[in-house]
């Protein structure tokens, strides 16, 4: 079996005991650690108006992450294209790809506005990034990804010949069928076999008990969000002392099906099974914790569990970053 690659999808979570500026700096620190640990790529998400996320301008954060790393691919997961003119997005990523050739990913999402003209916007953006498109035209254009959680996005990515990432944490069912649609159309459009990646929400810790504490915090935050209370992620002290309502428990159980949690060996087994079922060799891991130290530790443990290709020097660097 092909060795699995791991990547990071970072929503820059804000814990209730932290501030958005601290969360942004924590993302920069995490990207540096992820590179040292052997992760393949690191994507900044886009969210607006949510106290739980500081990731409102992923292209700006991506630029900072590129400046603080040297090897890992950096990008967005993703730019919400309905909010922007395709030409502007192409110009921004043309600049990034010119400054950091061969390292820039442009992940695109369809949320944020009317979706009826999204396929045309995506096609226009693809043309603008090509030869004869916007200035600057990067010698190595950004790699374009379409993000989705259904078969429609998968088919569109295949028809256009772009990369595709399926959001398991949005929709834990339907992924294998979406990937089959994507691969069939990609091969027809390009004559080449398709790859693709699966985005999974994961939390692990040094023990199963600690991982469950972290999972409970995430699930409480997500349940409250569903019920109209959009707030920073609750601390573990808050979660331990919380008396769950029936509605919160119901929403938490819904979201638990899309969360992979437990001790590292447990998580490894589940993730390997998901990768095999979806036919992918890359997992894009999304981890949300109230404390950045717990999030970094989760990614460190995953790197060890999967045997990522980080040399001793890189591991020493990662350990130094963890102790900052």
Buried (B, 14 or more C-beta within 10 A) or exposed (E): EEEBBBBBBBBBBBBBBBEBEBBBBBBBBBBBBBBBBBBBBBBBBBBEEBBBBBBBBBBEBBBBBBEBBEEBBBBBBBBBBBEBEBEEBBBBBBBBBBBBEEBBBBBBBBBBBEEEEBBEBBBBBBBBBEEEBBEBBBEEBBBBBBBBBBBBBBBBBBBBBBBBBBBBBEBBEBBEEBBBBBBBBBBEBEEEEBBBBBBBBBBBBEEBEBBBBBBBBBBBBBBBBBEEEBEBBBBBEBBEEBEBEEEBEEBBEEBBEBBBBBBBEBBBEBBBEBBEEBBBBBBBBBBBBBBBEBBBBBBBBBBBBBEBEBEEEBBEBBEEBBEE
